[in-house]
Amino acid sequence: MTMHRRPLGRGRTLAALGGAIVVIGSVLPWWQVGGDPGLPTASGNGLEGSGIVVFLVGVITLGLVALPYALGDRPTGLDRWLSFALLAVVGWLALAWRVLDLLMRGAFAFDEPAQVFTNGPGLWLVGLGMVILSRAVYTMSLEPRYR
């Protein structure tokens, strides 16, 4: 008995990596203010506001990568580069909306320039994951189509 499974390919491997990084970055802190002596620290992650949409983009991306293997040998119409492109666009829009919301609320008020990187590692990871997902879409658009 032999199994004829479709290879994962470079684009879908990148999409899985990008989706995993987005999910991990969504649970890490996106912003943090306060923490001075006598003041409590306020922080938040990607599971609030429109950040939840970015988290869902990561989860759905991982699901789309796994979908052809879950369905067996039947092809599915969702497993196209256009589905991943739609997810990337929605993810970028939700991320931009959340960053603008945080900017207007003053969540990025830092005493030192180095705090930009240390007070919000999750936001940086999510940005990296979205860049990887966007690159995966480009790579998938150039791959031959399987039927």
C-alpha atoms as an extended CHARMM CRD file, in Angstrom:
* protein
*
       147  EXT
         1         1  MET       CA              0.0000000000        0.0000000000        0.0000000000  PROA      1               0.0000000000
         2         2  THR       CA              1.4070000000        3.3810000000       -0.9650000000  PROA      2               0.0000000000
         3         3  MET       CA              0.1460000000        6.7770000000       -0.0330000000  PROA      3               0.0000000000
         4         4  HSD       CA              0.2310000000        9.5670000000       -2.5640000000  PROA      4               0.0000000000
         5         5  ARG       CA              0.1570000000       12.6920000000       -0.4870000000  PROA      5               0.0000000000
         6         6  ARG       CA              0.7140000000       16.0930000000       -1.9060000000  PROA      6               0.0000000000
         7         7  PRO       CA              4.0190000000       17.5760000000       -0.7690000000  PROA      7               0.0000000000
         8         8  LEU       CA              3.7730000000       20.4700000000        1.6480000000  PROA      8               0.0000000000
         9         9  GLY       CA              5.9190000000       22.7700000000       -0.4680000000  PROA      9               0.0000000000
        10        10  ARG       CA              7.9160000000       25.8340000000        0.4500000000  PROA      10              0.0000000000
        11        11  GLY       CA              4.9590000000       28.2430000000        0.4440000000  PROA      11              0.0000000000
        12        12  ARG       CA              2.8300000000       26.2040000000        2.8070000000  PROA      12              0.0000000000
        13        13  THR       CA              5.8240000000       25.5580000000        5.0510000000  PROA      13              0.0000000000
        14        14  LEU       CA              6.3640000000       29.3060000000        5.2870000000  PROA      14              0.0000000000
        15        15  ALA       CA              2.6420000000       29.8290000000        5.9130000000  PROA      15              0.0000000000
        16        16  ALA       CA              2.7000000000       27.3020000000        8.7650000000  PROA      16              0.0000000000
        17        17  LEU       CA              5.7600000000       29.0030000000       10.2610000000  PROA      17              0.0000000000
        18        18  GLY       CA              4.1670000000       32.4370000000        9.9230000000  PROA      18              0.0000000000
        19        19  GLY       CA              0.8840000000       31.2350000000       11.4260000000  PROA      19              0.0000000000
        20        20  ALA       CA              2.6660000000       29.6580000000       14.3940000000  PROA      20              0.0000000000
        21        21  ILE       CA              4.6760000000       32.8330000000       15.0250000000  PROA      21              0.0000000000
        22        22  VAL       CA              1.4840000000       34.9320000000       14.8650000000  PROA      22              0.0000000000
        23        23  VAL       CA             -0.2480000000       32.6650000000       17.4010000000  PROA      23              0.0000000000
        24        24  ILE       CA              2.7390000000       32.7220000000       19.7760000000  PROA      24              0.0000000000
        25        25  GLY       CA              3.1650000000       36.4820000000       19.4090000000  PROA      25              0.0000000000
        26        26  SER       CA             -0.5260000000       37.0560000000       20.1260000000  PROA      26              0.0000000000
        27        27  VAL       CA             -0.2930000000       35.6360000000       23.6370000000  PROA      27              0.0000000000
        28        28  LEU       CA              2.8900000000       37.5510000000       24.5120000000  PROA      28              0.0000000000
        29        29  PRO       CA              2.6580000000       41.1840000000       25.7320000000  PROA      29              0.0000000000
        30        30  TRP       CA              2.0520000000       43.7550000000       22.9840000000  PROA      30              0.0000000000
        31        31  TRP       CA              2.4180000000       46.8170000000       25.1770000000  PROA      31              0.0000000000
        32        32  GLN       CA              3.2950000000       47.7550000000       28.7330000000  PROA      32              0.0000000000
        33        33  VAL       CA              3.2540000000       51.1040000000       30.5270000000  PROA      33              0.0000000000
        34        34  GLY       CA              3.8730000000       52.1060000000       34.1010000000  PROA      34              0.0000000000
        35        35  GLY       CA              5.8220000000       50.0610000000       36.5600000000  PROA      35              0.0000000000
        36        36  ASP       CA              7.4870000000       53.0210000000       38.1910000000  PROA      36              0.0000000000
        37        37  PRO       CA              7.8550000000       52.8340000000       41.9640000000  PROA      37              0.0000000000
        38        38  GLY       CA              4.3860000000       53.1850000000       43.4110000000  PROA      38              0.0000000000
        39        39  LEU       CA              2.5750000000       52.7710000000       40.0680000000  PROA      39              0.0000000000
        40        40  PRO       CA              1.1240000000       49.4960000000       38.8240000000  PROA      40              0.0000000000
        41        41  THR       CA              2.0730000000       48.1110000000       35.4350000000  PROA      41              0.0000000000
        42        42  ALA       CA             -0.6010000000       48.0550000000       32.7440000000  PROA      42              0.0000000000
        43        43  SER       CA             -0.0870000000       45.7200000000       29.8050000000  PROA      43              0.0000000000
        44        44  GLY       CA             -1.9900000000       43.9030000000       27.1120000000  PROA      44              0.0000000000
        45        45  ASN       CA             -1.5650000000       41.2780000000       24.4350000000  PROA      45              0.0000000000
        46        46  GLY       CA             -3.0860000000       40.3560000000       21.0990000000  PROA      46              0.0000000000
        47        47  LEU       CA             -6.2030000000       38.8390000000       22.6110000000  PROA      47              0.0000000000
        48        48  GLU       CA             -7.9380000000       42.1880000000       23.0100000000  PROA      48              0.0000000000
        49        49  GLY       CA             -9.3970000000       44.6300000000       20.5270000000  PROA      49              0.0000000000
        50        50  SER       CA             -8.7540000000       43.8570000000       16.8910000000  PROA      50              0.0000000000
        51        51  GLY       CA             -5.7160000000       41.8200000000       17.9560000000  PROA      51              0.0000000000
        52        52  ILE       CA             -8.0340000000       38.8570000000       18.3390000000  PROA      52              0.0000000000
        53        53  VAL       CA             -8.5660000000       38.9540000000       14.5670000000  PROA      53              0.0000000000
        54        54  VAL       CA             -4.7970000000       38.6790000000       14.0740000000  PROA      54              0.0000000000
        55        55  PHE       CA             -4.7490000000       35.6890000000       16.4420000000  PROA      55              0.0000000000
        56        56  LEU       CA             -7.5780000000       34.0550000000       14.4780000000  PROA      56              0.0000000000
        57        57  VAL       CA             -5.6890000000       34.6600000000       11.2120000000  PROA      57              0.0000000000
        58        58  GLY       CA             -2.7830000000       32.6780000000       12.6640000000  PROA      58              0.0000000000
        59        59  VAL       CA             -5.0280000000       29.8250000000       13.7890000000  PROA      59              0.0000000000
        60        60  ILE       CA             -6.9420000000       29.6870000000       10.4990000000  PROA      60              0.0000000000
        61        61  THR       CA             -3.6600000000       29.7320000000        8.5630000000  PROA      61              0.0000000000
        62        62  LEU       CA             -2.4830000000       26.6690000000       10.4680000000  PROA      62              0.0000000000
        63        63  GLY       CA             -5.8400000000       25.0430000000        9.7710000000  PROA      63              0.0000000000
        64        64  LEU       CA             -5.6160000000       25.7760000000        6.0450000000  PROA      64              0.0000000000
        65        65  VAL       CA             -2.1570000000       24.2280000000        5.8900000000  PROA      65              0.0000000000
        66        66  ALA       CA             -3.4520000000       21.0740000000        7.6010000000  PROA      66              0.0000000000
        67        67  LEU       CA             -6.7540000000       20.9040000000        5.6730000000  PROA      67              0.0000000000
        68        68  PRO       CA             -5.5720000000       18.8700000000        2.6460000000  PROA      68              0.0000000000
        69        69  TYR       CA             -4.0790000000       16.2550000000        4.9460000000  PROA      69              0.0000000000
        70        70  ALA       CA             -7.2290000000       16.0650000000        7.0520000000  PROA      70              0.0000000000
        71        71  LEU       CA             -9.4510000000       15.5100000000        4.0120000000  PROA      71              0.0000000000
        72        72  GLY       CA             -7.3780000000       12.6740000000        2.6200000000  PROA      72              0.0000000000
        73        73  ASP       CA             -6.7200000000       12.5180000000       -1.0920000000  PROA      73              0.0000000000
        74        74  ARG       CA             -9.6650000000       14.6960000000       -2.1020000000  PROA      74              0.0000000000
        75        75  PRO       CA             -8.7090000000       18.1550000000       -3.3850000000  PROA      75              0.0000000000
        76        76  THR       CA            -10.3600000000       21.1420000000       -1.7600000000  PROA      76              0.0000000000
        77        77  GLY       CA            -11.1730000000       24.5310000000       -3.2030000000  PROA      77              0.0000000000
        78        78  LEU       CA             -9.9720000000       26.3550000000       -0.0980000000  PROA      78              0.0000000000
        79        79  ASP       CA             -6.4100000000       25.1740000000       -0.5260000000  PROA      79              0.0000000000
        80        80  ARG       CA             -5.3420000000       27.9410000000       -2.9050000000  PROA      80              0.0000000000
        81        81  TRP       CA             -2.8960000000       30.7950000000       -2.5710000000  PROA      81              0.0000000000
        82        82  LEU       CA             -5.8190000000       33.2200000000       -2.7860000000  PROA      82              0.0000000000
        83        83  SER       CA             -7.1950000000       31.9260000000        0.5440000000  PROA      83              0.0000000000
        84        84  PHE       CA             -3.8710000000       32.5990000000        2.2070000000  PROA      84              0.0000000000
        85        85  ALA       CA             -3.6940000000       36.0270000000        0.5450000000  PROA      85              0.0000000000
        86        86  LEU       CA             -7.1070000000       36.9450000000        1.9340000000  PROA      86              0.0000000000
        87        87  LEU       CA             -5.9670000000       35.8940000000        5.4050000000  PROA      87              0.0000000000
        88        88  ALA       CA             -2.7950000000       37.9710000000        5.0810000000  PROA      88              0.0000000000
        89        89  VAL       CA             -4.7410000000       41.0780000000        4.0440000000  PROA      89              0.0000000000
        90        90  VAL       CA             -7.2160000000       40.6830000000        6.9070000000  PROA      90              0.0000000000
        91        91  GLY       CA             -4.3350000000       40.1110000000        9.3310000000  PROA      91              0.0000000000
        92        92  TRP       CA             -2.4430000000       43.2040000000        8.1810000000  PROA      92              0.0000000000
        93        93  LEU       CA             -5.5680000000       45.3770000000        8.4010000000  PROA      93              0.0000000000
        94        94  ALA       CA             -6.4110000000       44.1440000000       11.8930000000  PROA      94              0.0000000000
        95        95  LEU       CA             -2.8100000000       44.6130000000       13.0380000000  PROA      95              0.0000000000
        96        96  ALA       CA             -2.6890000000       48.1580000000       11.6540000000  PROA      96              0.0000000000
        97        97  TRP       CA             -6.0250000000       48.9660000000       13.3210000000  PROA      97              0.0000000000
        98        98  ARG       CA             -4.7830000000       47.6690000000       16.6710000000  PROA      98              0.0000000000
        99        99  VAL       CA             -1.4950000000       49.5740000000       16.4600000000  PROA      99              0.0000000000
       100       100  LEU       CA             -3.3720000000       52.7940000000       15.6390000000  PROA      100             0.0000000000
       101       101  ASP       CA             -5.7240000000       52.1550000000       18.5470000000  PROA      101             0.0000000000
       102       102  LEU       CA             -2.7770000000       51.6400000000       20.8970000000  PROA      102             0.0000000000
       103       103  LEU       CA             -1.0620000000       54.7730000000       19.5930000000  PROA      103             0.0000000000
       104       104  MET       CA             -4.1640000000       56.8650000000       20.2500000000  PROA      104             0.0000000000
       105       105  ARG       CA             -4.4400000000       55.4690000000       23.7770000000  PROA      105             0.0000000000
       106       106  GLY       CA             -0.8110000000       56.3010000000       24.5640000000  PROA      106             0.0000000000
       107       107  ALA       CA              0.2980000000       52.7200000000       25.0920000000  PROA      107             0.0000000000
       108       108  PHE       CA              3.5840000000       53.3880000000       23.3110000000  PROA      108             0.0000000000
       109       109  ALA       CA              4.8110000000       56.1700000000       25.6070000000  PROA      109             0.0000000000
       110       110  PHE       CA              8.3640000000       55.0930000000       26.4490000000  PROA      110             0.0000000000
       111       111  ASP       CA             10.9260000000       56.7240000000       28.7220000000  PROA      111             0.0000000000
       112       112  GLU       CA             13.8550000000       55.2400000000       26.8120000000  PROA      112             0.0000000000
       113       113  PRO       CA             14.1340000000       54.2400000000       23.1380000000  PROA      113             0.0000000000
       114       114  ALA       CA             15.1850000000       50.6820000000       24.0660000000  PROA      114             0.0000000000
       115       115  GLN       CA             11.7760000000       50.1090000000       25.6770000000  PROA      115             0.0000000000
       116       116  VAL       CA             10.2230000000       49.9390000000       22.2130000000  PROA      116             0.0000000000
       117       117  PHE       CA             11.6780000000       46.4420000000       21.8340000000  PROA      117             0.0000000000
       118       118  THR       CA             11.3960000000       45.1790000000       25.4080000000  PROA      118             0.0000000000
       119       119  ASN       CA              7.8760000000       46.3160000000       26.3380000000  PROA      119             0.0000000000
       120       120  GLY       CA              6.1010000000       44.6560000000       23.4220000000  PROA      120             0.0000000000
       121       121  PRO       CA              7.8360000000       41.5230000000       22.1550000000  PROA      121             0.0000000000
       122       122  GLY       CA              4.5540000000       39.9620000000       21.0630000000  PROA      122             0.0000000000
       123       123  LEU       CA              3.7750000000       42.8370000000       18.7160000000  PROA      123             0.0000000000
       124       124  TRP       CA              7.1660000000       42.4450000000       17.0500000000  PROA      124             0.0000000000
       125       125  LEU       CA              6.6860000000       38.6820000000       16.7220000000  PROA      125             0.0000000000
       126       126  VAL       CA              3.2470000000       39.1290000000       15.1900000000  PROA      126             0.0000000000
       127       127  GLY       CA              4.6980000000       41.5970000000       12.6960000000  PROA      127             0.0000000000
       128       128  LEU       CA              7.4020000000       39.0810000000       11.7860000000  PROA      128             0.0000000000
       129       129  GLY       CA              4.7920000000       36.3220000000       11.4340000000  PROA      129             0.0000000000
       130       130  MET       CA              2.6890000000       38.4970000000        9.1270000000  PROA      130             0.0000000000
       131       131  VAL       CA              5.7440000000       39.2550000000        6.9730000000  PROA      131             0.0000000000
       132       132  ILE       CA              6.4660000000       35.5190000000        6.7160000000  PROA      132             0.0000000000
       133       133  LEU       CA              2.8230000000       34.8230000000        5.8380000000  PROA      133             0.0000000000
       134       134  SER       CA              2.9310000000       37.5020000000        3.1390000000  PROA      134             0.0000000000
       135       135  ARG       CA              6.0930000000       35.9750000000        1.7060000000  PROA      135             0.0000000000
       136       136  ALA       CA              4.3980000000       32.5580000000        1.7860000000  PROA      136             0.0000000000
       137       137  VAL       CA              1.5170000000       33.9310000000       -0.2950000000  PROA      137             0.0000000000
       138       138  TYR       CA              3.9520000000       35.2600000000       -2.8650000000  PROA      138             0.0000000000
       139       139  THR       CA              5.7900000000       31.9270000000       -2.9740000000  PROA      139             0.0000000000
       140       140  MET       CA              2.5420000000       29.9670000000       -3.3130000000  PROA      140             0.0000000000
       141       141  SER       CA              1.3580000000       32.1780000000       -6.1570000000  PROA      141             0.0000000000
       142       142  LEU       CA              4.4170000000       31.0890000000       -8.1490000000  PROA      142             0.0000000000
       143       143  GLU       CA              4.0620000000       27.3560000000       -7.4180000000  PROA      143             0.0000000000
       144       144  PRO       CA              2.4270000000       25.0170000000       -9.9470000000  PROA      144             0.0000000000
       145       145  ARG       CA             -1.1800000000       24.1940000000       -9.1690000000  PROA      145             0.0000000000
       146       146  TYR       CA             -2.0650000000       20.6630000000       -8.0610000000  PROA      146             0.0000000000
       147       147  ARG       CA             -5.3400000000       19.0500000000       -8.9860000000  PROA      147             0.0000000000
